[in-house]
Amino acid sequence: MTPDRYAVVGNPVEHSRSPAIHAMFAEQTSQSLTYERLLAPLDGFEAALRTFVAAGAKGCNITVPFKFDAFALAATCTERARLGGAVNTLRFDADGWVGDNTDGAGLVNDIQKNAGRPLAGMQVLLVGAGGAAAGVLGSLIAARPAHITVVNRTVDKAQAVVAAHAHLGQTLNVGLSAATLADAPAAQDIVVNATSTSLAGAASPVDACVLKPGTLALDMMYGPKAQGFLDWAASHGAKPRDGLGMLVEQAAEAFFFWRGVRPDTAPVLRALRTAP
């Protein structure tokens, strides 16, 4: 039997460790599949995706910068994808493409389970208002921190993301606000960098005043490109964390969405952390 075909689609995509993660998940759960990297032209995402589907693909993950494009292409979406208006996982069903967003669950699981930091009652700073930030805000709210501030270079984008989640915040009694990068609040318990600044080698898009001793400072990027942010956080007394754990946890959510089987993330994350 030919293995089912999946991929991560983005630009850039060569750094992605998703193929290794899903290979370990498949072995662990005895699922027959392959998983590859698919570089899509910045102006040719839809065409690349349709070519992939025409070749018999079953699903894919979506990374920078196509999460809003994927949302627009999905025939139906899960509630968490609709809330964020962004899709990072597509399943190519016979009656239409189904979009999901597993980033938020991945982030929250990594923070609470792997990093051991409960979110309830915390002050959280979410840096960025693009597809990555929009995709995780709902899950962060569901974990019931005291307050989440979304900051962005242009405040109107941050305000739009907050407005889309205002009802959920009110329902769960979680404070939400928006600000510019320069007006980010000081001394946060948890800081999440959801911008693409690490791709350009930048240390941090916000001032160090957002940190305090012991702040968990998590960059969604992982590998060498996250090092500048991690070094910046550590130099100011924070606890740095890259996005590898989030990647593994969101991949497990996607795997379940595709295959109906939930893999164990702990051994996979251990293997990745110790790999050369």
N, C-alpha and C positions, 0 to 999 in steps of 0.2 A: 504494500500500500504506500502511495506517495505521501510523505509528510505534509501537513498543512503549513502554509507559508505566511509568515508575519514579518514586519520590519519596523524600524524607527525611521520616520521621515522628517527631515529638517534641513537647515542650512545655517551654520555648519553642522555636520553630523559625524565626522570622522573620529571625534573624541568619545563618542558614546560607548558606554559599557553595557548597554542594554542587551546586546547579543549574548554576552557571557552570562548575564543574569538569567535570561530566559532559557538558555541551554541548561543551566543548573536546575531551574524550576522543572523543565521538561524531564530531565533525568530523574529528579526526585519523585515526580508524580507519574512517571511512565506514560507521558503524553508524547505523541509523534508529531513533531513540528520542527520547522527551521525558522530562524530569525536573523534578519540582515539589516544593514544600514542602507538607506536610500537617500541620496543627496538630491533634493529638488531645487531646480532653478528658482531664484527669488521671484521671477515673473512667470513661473510655470508649475506651480504647486498642483493645481487641479489636474493638469495634463499628466504629470508624473504619477499622481494617485490613480487616475483612471487606467493608465497603462499597467500599473501594478495589479489592479483589480482584474483587468482583462486577462492577465496571466494566471489567474486562479487564486489570488491571495485571499485569506480569510479575515485579516484585520491588520491594524498597525497602530503604533504610537506616533504622536505628533509632538515635535519639539519646536524651538525657536526657528523662525518667527511666524509659524503658520497656525497657531491655536485658534485665532478668530476665524481664519479661512476655513478650517475644518468644521467649526460650528456652523458656518453658513452652508456647508455642503451636506451636512447630516440630514437625513429625512426625518428622524426623530432623535430626541436627546433625553438622557436621564435628568432627573430634577437637579442634581448637583451641577451638571453641565449647563442647564438652562439658567440657573441662578448666576453663574459666573459669566455666561455668554461666551465660553471658551471650551474647546474640546481638545483633550490630549490622547484620546483613545477612540478608535473607530472599529466597529465590527461590521463586516460586509455581509449582511444577511440577504437572502434571496429577495425579500420584499422591500429592501431599502437599507441604506447605511444607518447604523445606530451610533450616536456619539455619547461618550461619557467623559468625565474628568476625574481622574484618580489622584491628581496632584495633592488636593487638600487632605484626603485621607492618608496619603503617604507622608505628608509633612507632619500632621498631628500624631500619627503613629510613631514616627521617628523621634519627635520631641518627647512624647510622653513615655513610650515604651523603651526606646533605645537610649535616649539621653537621660531618661528618668526625671523629666521636668513636668510636673502637672501644670496645665494651663489655667485651671480654674482659679479665678480671682486675681490673675496676673495683669500687669500692664504690658501690652504687646505693641511693637512698632513694626508695621509692614511697609517696606521700602519699595516703591514702584506701583504702577497702576496699569500695567499691561496685562497680557494674557496670563502670565504666570501668577501675578497677584490676584487677579479676578478669579482664577481657578481655585485658589486656596482659601479665600476669605470666608466663604460659607462654612467650611469645616473648622476654621479657627473660631468662628462665632459659636458653633455647636459645642465646642469644648468649654465654653462659658468663662472666658477671661473677664476681668472687670472692665477693661477698656481696650480697644484696638484703634490705633491711629494709622491711617494710610497716608504716606507722604510721597510726593512725586515732583519732578521738575516743574511741570505745569499743574497747578492745583485743580484746574477744572476736570482733568482726567481722574484725579483722586476723588473728587467730589462725586463724579458719575459712578465710580465703583462703590463708594459708600452708599449712595442713594439706592442703587440696585439691591443692596443688602439691608436697607434700613428696617424693613418690616421684620426680618429675621432677628436683627439686633434687638428691636423693641420687644419681640415675643420672648426672647431668652434673657432679657434684661442685661444686655451687653452694650456698653457705650461705644459709639462709633464717631470718629471725626476724621477730617481731611485737612492736610496742610502742605505747604511747599517743603522741599528738602531742607531749606534754611531754617524753617520754623519747626523742625522735628522736636518733640518733647524730650526733656532730659531724663536720665536715670530710669530707663526701661528695664523690665525684668527679662524680656525676650525681644530680640531684634532679628527680623528675617529680611535678608536682602533678596528681593524678587526682581531686581533689575538685571540687565545684561552687562553691567559695568565690568564685571570680572572677566568677560570675554576680551575686553580691551586692556586688561592688566591693571585696572584701577583698584586701589586699596579699599575705598569706601565712598559711596555717594553722599553720606551724611557725616556730620561732625561727631567727634568722640564724646560729646556731652550726652549723647543718647545712651551711653554705657555707664555702668557702675560696677563695682567689684562683684564678680559672679554672674553678671548678665550672660545669658545664653545668646551668642551671636552666630546665627546660622546663615550661610550663603547657599542658595539653591544650586550654585555651580559646585563642581567637584573636580579633583585632580589639580594639576599645577596651576591652572588659571584661577583657582580659588585661593591660592596661597597668599596673595596680597591682602585680601580681606581677613584671612585667618591670622596673619601676622599683626595686622592693625588691631584686631580685637584683643589678641593676647597681650599686646604692648600696653593696652589700657585696662588690664585687669579683668577682662571678660573671659568667658569660656567659649573658645571658638569651635565651630562645627561646620563641616562642609555638607554638601547635599547628597553624598553617596547613600546614606541611610534612607533619606527621603526617596531617592531613585529606586532603591530596592523595594521599599514599602509600596510605592505607587505601582511598581511593576507587578507586585503580587496582586494588587487590586485589578489591574488590567488582565492579568492571567486568569483570574477568577471570572471576570467579565466575558472573556473569550471562551474559556474551557469548562467553567463550572466547577473548578477544583482550586482550592486555596493552598498554595505552597507555604512551607515554613521558611520565613525570611532569615531567621537567626544564623543558620549555618552558611547561607549565601553571603550575608554581610560580613561574617567572619572571614570567609575565603577571600573576598574582595579586599578587605582591609590588610590582609597579610600577603596578598599577591605582590610580586615585584613590579 
